[in-house]
């Protein structure tokens, strides 16, 4: 039986979120008790909290929203690369390009230990040149355990612009600590949220057959 690796962050009120964004919250509207047979709740969350997929609308006004995204890039064979040796930004020389032969989805592990307890402003970004080269190889999706492909203070979003030029899709905030590098089956479907610039995903890797 193939192993499943859950590479999603748990969502909870203490979840670190992008600076300036409201916290994740869950509210109970009904609780099991006398006269009430069910628990009923509601959530409030930034769209980029936790493990999520950026929709093209996030970085282009004419881009597709989460509801409009083709699901094909988010499900299928992928390659997980260990790039923990990268310093500040994943550059072309940090990538084992030979390991990507035939890959259409690529995930990058940058953390030794994912920062579950506190926001990390110094996460490892990805150089736009890496995105451009991946796109030229036919890669449809790029994923990272970092909060973003671009540095926190970036105003130009060079990596996101390269993604747009290559018509790729993005996953961010993956938890890859316990997963060995290699080839897997990825399942990380965005919710069908109309007008959304991003969506939470339950990201899962399955051992390749």
ABEGO torsion letter per residue (X at the ends): XBBBBBABBBBBAABBBBBGBBBBBBBBABBBBBGBABBBBBBBBBAABEBBBBBAAAABAABBBAAABBAAAABEBBBBBBAAABBGBBBAAABBAAAABGBABBBBBABABBBAABBBAABBBBBAAAAAAAAAAGBABBBBABABABBAABAAGAAAAAAAAAGBBBBBGBBAAABBBEBBBBBBBBBBBBGBABBBBBBBBBBBX
